[in-house]
Amino acid sequence: MSTSVWKFPVKVTDEAVIEMPEGAHILSVGVQGDQLCVWAHVDPDARLVRRSILMAGTGHRREDLVWSDFVGTVQMLDGQFVFHVFDGGELSE
């Protein structure tokens, strides 16, 4: 099986749903230019599934976050906005 690292642009919102290959492992989160992105280790031949990416601003309350699914923290607009990003997992169809 061949694997690769892919970049996935993510909309900044409480929950973004993106498509990525099934079984992908999210490696990191960051900002490229002005776009929030996650990078994941994927099997390029796996079928695409929907995956939930959850975000919380510093001080924002969220009842649905599991700390073990923490991906990372990003700052945007020279630190004006700080988002903590979590992997919400693959969504069932």
C-alpha positions, 0 to 999 in steps of 0.5 A: 500500500502506498501512502502520502501526506495531503493538505486539506483546507478547512473553513473556520467554524465551530464544526467543519466537515471535509472529505478525506480518505477513509482511515486518514491520520491527522498529523497537524494543523496550521495556517498557510497564507490566510487559509486554515489547513490540516495535514493528514497521512492518507492512503490515496486509494482509500474511498473518500469519507466525511470527517468532522473538524471541531474548533474552539476559540480561547475561552469558548465553551464546548461540551462536545470536545474530547481532549485526546482528539486535540490536533493543535492550536493556530493563530490567525490575523497576527494573533487576533484570533486563536483557534484550538482544533480537534479531530471529530472523527469520520462521520457515518453516512 
